[in-house]
Amino acid sequence: MIDPKVACHPTICYRPIRPSDLLILEQLHAELFPIRYESEFFQNVVNSRDIVSWGAVDCSRPDGQSDELIGFVTARIVMARESEVCPRSSWDAPNPKWIADLLSYDSSKSDQTLVYILTLGVLESYRNLGIASSLIHEVMKYSSSIPTCRAVYLHVISYNNPAIHLYKKMSFKCVRRLHGFYLISGQHYDSYLFVYYVNGGRSPCSPVELLTIVVSYMRRGLSSLAARLRKNEEKVPRWLKCKETRCLLTTQSRRNLKTERNGFECV
Ligand SMILES: CC(C)(COP(=O)(O)OP(=O)(O)OC[C@H]1O[C@@H](n2cnc3c(N)ncnc32)[C@H](O)[C@@H]1OP(=O)(O)O)[C@@H](O)C(=O)NCCC(=O)NCCS
């Protein structure tokens, strides 16, 4: 097979995944992931049932392959309020309760949604051409266009350095390490949870952030108190002067009273 990086620059086009992609989509998943996906998952992807997807094809490919998938991303919309939903199978979005914990989730806004990236992959010979970045970009754009959507999130196995590098580059925030999240061939592996906030979504404050806010609030409070005290200090001597003057006045002769009073009123 000709390496598209060595050959001329391939012309990559992006489009939704459709029923005719079923076979190649299954092959790519089997080739790229250590997890087996159920056929129901592929059916849902190609028929856009509860799943949104984008495929990448090399339009400059010869031999009728110009419409064959060389990359893909699949994602699902989840309701942030479905905090009791448990994963039914490997391709289900994990318990959104974790995610609600990671968002400043307002339960009164019960229509808040999240987009969970289920799978992302690029054929080996097409890697490092920015294809996965473009696919993620599509997901970000799509999520931002949903007014109720607050974040895009995903899991990545802890040893997948190319993917971790990619998500960091795309401004995803690594918010948690989940111990033993994946079970592959009887062995547990940790995963990282990455989140990209959209439409004003944000994470709740971490203890450190909370402490920073409290300290800066107290600092502001103290400096405004100090400013008020300073103001009062300026007034105090004048007030004291008045008092003193008043005291003095009582001891002063009637003759001086008028002049002292004038001075007193001016204070
Ligand atoms: C992860 C994957 C989708 C990236 O696809 P891609 O099209 O090559 O991604 P991009 O070209 O957009 O970006 C790749 C970035 O990773 C970097 N990268 C590649 N290999 C790397 C490695 N071993 N360690 C660190 N970074 C690496 C590239 O340099 C590039 O970053 P740069 O733009 O700063 O140079 C692809 O490697 C893949 O399909 N892997 C197998 C399936 C998989 O792991 N999917 C993700 C599951 S969470």
PDBQT file of the ligand as one rigid body, heavy atoms in Angstrom, charges set to zero:
ROOT
HETATM    1  C1  LIG A 301      -4.887   8.588  18.530  1.00  0.00    +0.000 C 
HETATM    2  C2  LIG A 301      -5.120   8.700  17.033  1.00  0.00    +0.000 C 
HETATM    3  C3  LIG A 301      -6.617   8.728  16.763  1.00  0.00    +0.000 C 
HETATM    4  C4  LIG A 301      -4.486   9.992  16.525  1.00  0.00    +0.000 C 
HETATM    5  O1  LIG A 301      -4.792  10.143  15.149  1.00  0.00    +0.000 OA
HETATM    6  P1  LIG A 301      -3.961  11.147  14.180  1.00  0.00    +0.000 P 
HETATM    7  O2  LIG A 301      -4.776  11.404  12.979  1.00  0.00    +0.000 OA
HETATM    8  O3  LIG A 301      -2.620  10.639  14.015  1.00  0.00    +0.000 OA
HETATM    9  O4  LIG A 301      -3.929  12.453  15.103  1.00  0.00    +0.000 OA
HETATM   10  P2  LIG A 301      -3.408  13.910  14.681  1.00  0.00    +0.000 P 
HETATM   11  O5  LIG A 301      -2.571  13.797  13.441  1.00  0.00    +0.000 OA
HETATM   12  O6  LIG A 301      -4.569  14.836  14.656  1.00  0.00    +0.000 OA
HETATM   13  O7  LIG A 301      -2.505  14.307  15.934  1.00  0.00    +0.000 OA
HETATM   14  C5  LIG A 301      -1.571  13.404  16.415  1.00  0.00    +0.000 C 
HETATM   15  C6  LIG A 301      -0.667  14.063  17.444  1.00  0.00    +0.000 C 
HETATM   16  O8  LIG A 301      -0.128  13.060  18.292  1.00  0.00    +0.000 OA
HETATM   17  C7  LIG A 301       1.284  13.152  18.262  1.00  0.00    +0.000 C 
HETATM   18  N1  LIG A 301       1.807  11.820  18.481  1.00  0.00    +0.000 N 
HETATM   19  C8  LIG A 301       1.845  10.806  17.608  1.00  0.00    +0.000 A 
HETATM   20  N2  LIG A 301       2.425   9.749  18.189  1.00  0.00    +0.000 NA
HETATM   21  C9  LIG A 301       2.748  10.116  19.446  1.00  0.00    +0.000 A 
HETATM   22  C10 LIG A 301       3.336   9.451  20.556  1.00  0.00    +0.000 A 
HETATM   23  N3  LIG A 301       3.753   8.197  20.493  1.00  0.00    +0.000 N 
HETATM   24  N4  LIG A 301       3.477  10.135  21.728  1.00  0.00    +0.000 NA
HETATM   25  C11 LIG A 301       3.071  11.412  21.849  1.00  0.00    +0.000 A 
HETATM   26  N5  LIG A 301       2.496  12.080  20.819  1.00  0.00    +0.000 NA
HETATM   27  C12 LIG A 301       2.337  11.431  19.651  1.00  0.00    +0.000 A 
HETATM   28  C13 LIG A 301       1.600  13.724  16.935  1.00  0.00    +0.000 C 
HETATM   29  O9  LIG A 301       2.888  14.294  16.898  1.00  0.00    +0.000 OA
HETATM   30  C14 LIG A 301       0.495  14.752  16.797  1.00  0.00    +0.000 C 
HETATM   31  O10 LIG A 301       0.748  15.901  17.584  1.00  0.00    +0.000 OA
HETATM   32  P3  LIG A 301       1.302  17.284  16.973  1.00  0.00    +0.000 P 
HETATM   33  O11 LIG A 301       0.239  17.767  16.032  1.00  0.00    +0.000 OA
HETATM   34  O12 LIG A 301       1.498  18.140  18.165  1.00  0.00    +0.000 OA
HETATM   35  O13 LIG A 301       2.566  16.918  16.263  1.00  0.00    +0.000 OA
HETATM   36  C15 LIG A 301      -4.460   7.516  16.279  1.00  0.00    +0.000 C 
HETATM   37  O14 LIG A 301      -3.142   7.355  16.728  1.00  0.00    +0.000 OA
HETATM   38  C16 LIG A 301      -5.200   6.182  16.430  1.00  0.00    +0.000 C 
HETATM   39  O15 LIG A 301      -6.114   5.861  15.667  1.00  0.00    +0.000 OA
HETATM   40  N6  LIG A 301      -4.791   5.371  17.398  1.00  0.00    +0.000 N 
HETATM   41  C17 LIG A 301      -5.430   4.053  17.621  1.00  0.00    +0.000 C 
HETATM   42  C18 LIG A 301      -6.832   4.168  18.180  1.00  0.00    +0.000 C 
HETATM   43  C19 LIG A 301      -6.823   5.034  19.426  1.00  0.00    +0.000 C 
HETATM   44  O16 LIG A 301      -5.955   4.921  20.271  1.00  0.00    +0.000 OA
HETATM   45  N7  LIG A 301      -7.848   5.882  19.555  1.00  0.00    +0.000 N 
HETATM   46  C20 LIG A 301      -8.020   6.774  20.688  1.00  0.00    +0.000 C 
HETATM   47  C21 LIG A 301      -8.768   6.084  21.734  1.00  0.00    +0.000 C 
HETATM   48  S1  LIG A 301      -9.034   7.119  23.123  1.00  0.00    +0.000 SA
ENDROOT
TORSDOF 0
